Amino acid sequence: MHLDRRTPPPASAARHTTLAATALAALTVAAIAAGALVAGPVPAAAAVATPGPRPAATAAQRLSALGDLITERLRLAGPVAEYKWLHGSPIADPAREQAVIDEVTAAAQRKGIDPTQVAAVIRSQIAASKLVQRGLFTRWTHDPWDAPTTAPDIATLRQQITDIDDAMVDAIGTTVDVSVDPGCAHDVVSERQRSERRLDALSRKGLHLAWSGFCRT
């Protein structure tokens, strides 16, 4: 029997067919991989960042917010004293002071904040401001060359004080837990020391008085 040389044996044909199929599969996998590389990885849904809730402010941070307002208000004592000095106005103004207390306590009641605590703190601010004003009057009396010759508009100053007082009502509302804590006095000392670095000697005395009505323990 003579075999046709042009026809491969059956085993050889099967081997060629397997090799071809393997090569085709490899090329297909490579093409798919190349396409994936071009397209880039598909982002997973879990990889999308979702912002979580902001952490609550610590007691020290809340007290610092109140401390900044106290310092800001105390710094207005100087300009107020300049106006009173030049216009011959008395330092104490009981009617005006009571109007301020009435305004902040009414605001506290509307916001559900303890009006007694608010009144105590604001009274301390008024007392601190008058302490600084008296100190400046004494200085200017003894040294007329250092006395002011101009002063800001009192209506502008009062509006600034009102704005600070409004913000202070909110700040007091966030620090009620600190004011009744047994460690309140220690917390106040720490906050006062932070603030007084920015003040002169007279204003530092006022700062002590400004914090005197805060702690309730």
Buried (B, 14 or more C-beta within 10 A) or exposed (E): EEEEEEEEEEEEEEEEEEEEEEEEEEEEEEEEEEEEEEEEEEEEEEEEEEEEEEEEEEBBEBBBBBBBBBBBBBBBBBBBBBBBBEEEEEBEBEEEBEEBBEBBBEBBEEEEBBBEBBBBBBBBBBBBBBBBBBBBBEEBEEEEEEBBEEBBEBEEBBEBBEEBBEBBBBBBBBBBEBBEBEEBEEBBEBBBEBBBEEBEEBBBBBBBBBBBBBBBE
